[in-house]
Amino acid sequence: MSNFTFSLTDLEHIVALAKDAGKAIMQVYAKADLGVEVKQDDSPVTAADIASHNVIVAGLKTHFADIAVMSEEAADISWTERQTWQTYWLIDPLDGTKEFIKRNGEFTVNIALIHQGKAIAGVVYAPVLNKCYSGILGHGAWLEHEGVVTELDISSRAINTPPVVVGSRSHVSPDVALYLEQLGEHTMLSVGSSLKFCMVAEGQADVYPRLGLTSEWDTAAAQAVLESAGGVVLAYPAMTPLEYNQKETILNPYFIAASKAWLAKN
């Protein structure tokens, strides 16, 4: 697949699929019992995670039958097999399960296309907020909200004064606290799930420092959106591109997601 291409029409299929998954999630969200269980790693999973997974996988098999799929809810794929993949789908059917359980609306459907280690296309859909972010590297990024589509471009955007930092609502690590202390004066916003990347892509925040554990499916779709909008996502402190499927573990290193203006000055 060295000449692999992904078109805007292909992206439209993924946007539609993310919205279908969102509908499946909202059917569970409306119920009193969310079907919460605890996985082996002590993280929660709900009936909505599974319903969304099933919708996405079925849709990908229909439209992109020749591309492998890795999902948080079907992650038991050996490194021996994965390391042969040049191109594959990386999905988090419900990112922000804790936010889903809290019913605060800050959860998303994440669908990313990985090609040769890079997140080249992605869709992040927040069904409660009715916001759908999408992007293809080299083509652009967009936000659809209440039926209105806006192009996202922060490639030449200046830094907010004071700078705006976005962080996790459910996971604040000591390393992030130290980073913020060293930063000095700033405004801090907290939000769940991959929406943090999207706030940077919209220009609502300058930087998202994630100095704690994440898995590759947590970040890929939103990284594609942010980088398609002119932002950057770099492993920290190495400051090298955050890549996918380059090692046996699916855990990400620490990373910084930011506007280019932020990185130029920091």
C-alpha positions as CSV (number, residue, x, y, z in Angstrom):
1,M,0.0,0.0,0.0
2,S,2.9,2.4,-0.7
3,N,0.6,4.4,-3.0
4,F,-2.3,4.4,-0.5
5,T,-4.7,7.3,-0.7
6,F,-7.6,8.4,1.4
7,S,-10.1,10.7,-0.1
8,L,-12.7,13.2,1.3
9,T,-15.4,10.8,0.2
10,D,-13.7,8.1,2.3
11,L,-13.7,10.5,5.2
12,E,-17.4,11.1,4.7
13,H,-18.0,7.4,5.2
14,I,-16.1,7.5,8.5
15,V,-18.0,10.6,9.7
16,A,-21.3,8.8,9.0
17,L,-20.0,5.7,10.8
18,A,-19.0,7.7,13.8
19,K,-22.4,9.3,14.0
20,D,-24.1,5.8,13.7
21,A,-21.9,4.7,16.6
22,G,-22.9,7.8,18.5
23,K,-26.6,6.9,18.1
24,A,-25.8,3.4,19.5
25,I,-24.1,5.1,22.5
26,M,-27.0,7.4,23.1
27,Q,-29.4,4.6,23.2
28,V,-27.5,3.2,26.2
29,Y,-27.0,6.7,27.7
30,A,-30.7,7.2,27.9
31,K,-31.1,4.1,30.2
32,A,-30.9,4.1,33.9
33,D,-28.5,1.1,33.8
34,L,-25.4,1.8,31.7
35,G,-24.2,-1.8,31.9
36,V,-20.9,-0.9,33.7
37,E,-18.4,-3.7,34.1
38,V,-14.7,-3.6,35.1
39,K,-12.0,-4.9,32.8
40,Q,-8.8,-6.8,33.8
41,D,-6.9,-3.5,33.9
42,D,-9.5,-2.1,36.4
43,S,-10.8,0.4,33.8
44,P,-14.6,0.6,33.3
45,V,-16.4,-0.7,30.2
46,T,-20.1,-0.2,29.5
47,A,-22.7,-1.6,27.2
48,A,-22.3,1.5,25.1
49,D,-18.6,0.8,24.5
50,I,-19.5,-2.6,23.0
51,A,-22.5,-1.3,21.0
52,S,-20.3,1.4,19.4
53,H,-17.5,-1.1,18.7
54,N,-19.9,-3.4,16.9
55,V,-21.3,-0.6,14.7
56,I,-17.9,0.7,13.7
57,V,-16.4,-2.7,13.0
58,A,-19.3,-3.7,10.9
59,G,-19.2,-0.5,8.9
60,L,-15.5,-0.7,8.3
61,K,-15.8,-4.2,7.0
62,T,-18.5,-3.0,4.6
63,H,-16.6,0.0,3.1
64,F,-12.9,-0.9,3.8
65,A,-12.8,-4.7,3.9
66,D,-9.1,-5.0,3.0
67,I,-7.9,-2.8,5.9
68,A,-7.1,-4.3,9.3
69,V,-8.9,-3.0,12.4
70,M,-7.7,-2.6,16.0
71,S,-10.2,-1.5,18.7
72,E,-9.9,-1.0,22.4
73,E,-12.6,-3.5,22.7
74,A,-10.8,-6.1,20.6
75,A,-7.2,-5.4,21.3
76,D,-5.9,-8.9,21.7
77,I,-3.8,-8.9,18.5
78,S,-0.3,-10.2,18.7
79,W,2.7,-8.0,17.9
80,T,3.8,-10.6,15.4
81,E,0.7,-9.8,13.4
82,R,0.5,-6.1,14.1
83,Q,4.0,-5.3,13.0
84,T,3.2,-6.5,9.5
85,W,0.5,-3.8,9.2
86,Q,1.3,-0.9,6.9
87,T,-2.3,0.5,7.1
88,Y,-5.0,-0.1,9.7
89,W,-7.9,1.4,11.5
90,L,-7.4,2.3,15.2
91,I,-10.6,2.9,17.1
92,D,-11.8,3.8,20.5
93,P,-15.5,3.2,20.4
94,L,-16.1,5.3,23.5
95,D,-13.3,7.5,24.6
96,G,-14.0,8.9,28.1
97,T,-15.9,6.0,29.6
98,K,-15.6,7.7,33.0
99,E,-17.2,10.8,31.7
100,F,-19.9,8.7,30.1
101,I,-20.6,7.1,33.5
102,K,-20.7,10.6,35.1
103,R,-23.1,11.6,32.3
104,N,-21.3,14.9,31.7
105,G,-21.3,14.6,27.9
106,E,-17.5,14.8,27.5
107,F,-17.0,11.5,25.7
108,T,-16.3,10.8,22.0
109,V,-16.2,8.2,19.3
110,N,-12.6,8.0,17.9
111,I,-11.8,6.5,14.5
112,A,-8.3,6.9,13.0
113,L,-6.6,5.6,10.0
114,I,-2.9,4.7,10.5
115,H,-0.5,4.5,7.6
116,Q,3.2,3.6,8.0
117,G,3.1,4.7,11.7
118,K,1.3,8.0,11.2
119,A,-2.3,9.0,12.0
120,I,-3.2,10.3,8.5
121,A,-7.0,10.7,9.0
122,G,-9.3,10.8,11.9
123,V,-12.9,11.5,13.1
124,V,-13.8,12.5,16.7
125,Y,-17.5,12.7,17.4
126,A,-19.1,13.9,20.6
127,P,-22.7,12.8,20.4
128,V,-24.0,14.8,23.4
129,L,-22.3,18.0,22.3
130,N,-23.3,17.3,18.6
131,K,-19.8,18.1,17.5
132,C,-17.9,16.1,14.9
133,Y,-14.3,16.9,14.2
134,S,-12.6,15.3,11.1
135,G,-9.3,15.7,9.2
136,I,-7.0,14.3,6.6
137,L,-3.3,15.2,6.7
138,G,-2.6,17.4,3.7
139,H,-6.2,18.2,3.0
140,G,-7.5,20.0,6.1
141,A,-9.6,19.7,9.2
142,W,-13.3,20.5,9.9
143,L,-15.8,20.9,12.7
144,E,-19.4,20.2,12.1
145,H,-21.7,21.6,14.8
146,E,-25.4,21.9,14.6
147,G,-25.3,21.3,10.9
148,V,-22.7,24.0,10.2
149,V,-19.3,23.0,8.9
150,T,-16.2,25.2,9.8
151,E,-12.7,24.7,8.6
152,L,-10.1,24.4,11.3
153,D,-6.7,26.1,10.7
154,I,-4.4,27.1,13.5
155,S,-1.2,27.0,11.5
156,S,-0.6,30.7,11.8
157,R,-2.5,31.4,15.0
158,A,-0.9,33.4,17.8
159,I,-0.7,32.2,21.4
160,N,-3.4,33.3,23.8
161,T,-2.4,35.8,26.6
162,P,-2.0,34.3,29.1
163,P,-1.6,30.9,27.5
164,V,-4.5,28.5,27.7
165,V,-3.7,25.0,28.8
166,V,-6.2,22.2,28.5
167,G,-6.0,19.1,30.7
168,S,-7.8,16.0,31.8
169,R,-10.9,16.1,34.0
170,S,-10.2,12.6,35.3
171,H,-6.4,12.1,35.2
172,V,-4.1,14.9,36.6
173,S,-0.6,13.5,37.0
174,P,2.1,14.9,39.3
175,D,4.2,15.5,36.2
176,V,1.5,17.7,34.7
177,A,1.3,19.7,37.9
178,L,5.1,20.3,37.8
179,Y,4.8,21.3,34.1
180,L,2.2,23.8,35.0
181,E,4.2,25.2,37.9
182,Q,7.2,25.7,35.6
183,L,5.0,27.3,33.0
184,G,4.0,30.2,35.2
185,E,0.9,32.3,34.6
186,H,-1.7,30.5,32.5
187,T,-5.4,29.7,32.2
188,M,-6.3,26.1,32.8
189,L,-9.3,24.3,31.2
190,S,-10.4,20.8,32.1
191,V,-12.3,18.5,29.7
192,G,-12.7,14.8,29.2
193,S,-11.6,12.4,26.5
194,S,-10.0,13.4,23.2
195,L,-11.8,16.7,23.2
196,K,-8.6,18.2,24.7
197,F,-6.9,17.8,21.3
198,C,-9.9,19.3,19.6
199,M,-9.9,22.4,21.8
200,V,-6.3,23.0,20.6
201,A,-7.4,22.4,17.0
202,E,-10.2,25.0,17.4
203,G,-7.9,27.6,18.9
204,Q,-9.6,27.5,22.3
205,A,-6.4,26.2,23.9
206,D,-2.7,26.5,23.1
207,V,-1.3,23.3,24.6
208,Y,-2.4,19.9,26.0
209,P,0.4,18.4,28.0
210,R,-0.3,14.7,28.6
211,L,2.4,13.6,31.0
212,G,0.7,10.4,32.0
213,L,-0.4,7.1,30.5
214,T,-2.5,6.8,27.4
215,S,-3.1,4.1,24.9
216,E,-2.7,4.5,21.1
217,W,-6.4,4.3,20.5
218,D,-6.9,7.2,22.9
219,T,-5.0,9.7,20.8
220,A,-4.8,8.7,17.1
221,A,-8.0,10.1,15.8
222,A,-7.7,13.4,17.6
223,Q,-4.0,13.7,16.6
224,A,-5.0,13.4,13.0
225,V,-7.6,16.2,13.4
226,L,-5.1,18.5,15.2
227,E,-2.3,17.9,12.8
228,S,-4.6,18.4,9.8
229,A,-5.6,21.7,11.4
230,G,-2.0,22.8,11.5
231,G,-1.1,21.7,15.1
232,V,1.5,19.3,16.3
233,V,1.7,16.3,18.6
234,L,5.2,15.3,19.9
235,A,6.5,12.7,22.3
236,Y,7.8,14.5,25.4
237,P,10.6,15.2,26.3
238,A,12.1,13.8,23.1
239,M,10.0,16.2,21.0
240,T,9.7,13.7,18.2
241,P,6.5,12.8,16.3
242,L,4.0,10.6,18.2
243,E,3.8,7.5,16.1
244,Y,1.8,4.3,16.1
245,N,2.4,0.6,15.9
246,Q,6.1,1.0,16.2
247,K,6.5,-1.2,19.3
248,E,4.9,-4.2,21.1
249,T,3.2,-2.1,23.8
250,I,0.2,0.0,22.8
251,L,1.0,2.6,25.5
252,N,2.0,6.0,24.4
253,P,4.9,8.0,25.8
254,Y,4.3,11.3,27.4
255,F,3.4,13.9,24.8
256,I,2.6,17.5,24.1
257,A,-0.2,18.5,21.7
258,A,0.0,22.2,20.7
259,S,-0.2,24.9,18.2
260,K,3.0,25.6,16.2
261,A,3.2,29.0,17.7
262,W,3.3,27.5,21.2
263,L,6.1,25.1,20.3
264,A,8.1,27.9,18.6
265,K,8.1,29.8,21.9
266,N,8.4,26.9,24.3
